[in-house]
Amino acid sequence: MASSSSAGSASVAPKVRLDEIDRKILRELQRDAGQSLEEIARAVGSSKTPVWNRIRKMREAGIVGKQTVILDAEALGFEACFFVLIRTAQHESGWQERFLTAVRERPEVLEAHRLAGDIDYILKVRVKNARAYDAFYQALIAQVQVHNVTALLSMEEIKATTELPV
């Protein structure tokens, strides 16, 4: 299982001081959050109750978020991954609200980032094929006007991880 934070949430400094055992617990949870509390405790050299208390405190502090399962996109038929670069000539709040709503509503969008520089936004979009990407693109531009869109097809995923170097 993987931890996921909500998009658009502000970064917050941890409210708890993390020691080496906390970091070991976090590494174990990132590696496989589906393992039992006993397995995590054994891996970090502790017992179940102190490990559970540490996990609870890290959840309360917002360090550990919701747990989800990581699915294999290609095994499910989502063989095409596009990185979509978006430039806009509009920067008023109404446009941005419509754009953010459109992006958040589209299940094909796995990630969306607002950027500094020449490109305003980058989206990571996972679809079955090029035809499905075109349907996504047509739906997006029907919802919100964009100045320029460039789609880059990922030929090979070299590295993908959700694990932070704690």
C-alpha positions, 0 to 999 in steps of 0.5 A: 500500500502507498501513502498519498497526500491530497493534491494542493495541500500545503506543506507542513513541518512535522509536529513530531520529532522523528528519530531513527526508529520512526524513520525505519517505520516509515521506510517499512510502511512505504515499502509495504504498508500491508505487512502486519504490525508484528512484521514492522515491529520485527523489522525495526527492532521493537515491539508491536505496541510502541510501533503502533503508538509511533504510527498513530502519532505520525498519522495524527501529525499528518506525516502518514496519510491514507493508504492505497493499493498501487495497481499495475497500469499496463496489466489493466490495459492503460498502456499509454502514459502522456506528459501534457505541457500546458501554457495559458494566456489566462491567469485570472482566478475564474479560469484557474478554478475551471481548469483545476476543476476540470483536471481534478474531475478527470480520472486519467490525470494521475498528477498535476503540477503548476510550474514556474517557467515557460510552461504553466502546468504539467499533467501526467495522464494514463490512458489505454492508447492514443485514441483515448488520449485524444478523447481526454484532450478534446474533453479538457479543451471543451471545458477550459480554454488553453493557449498551447498544449504539448503532449509527450508520450513516455516510451519507457518508464525508467523509475517510478516510486512513491517512497520518500528518502526518509 
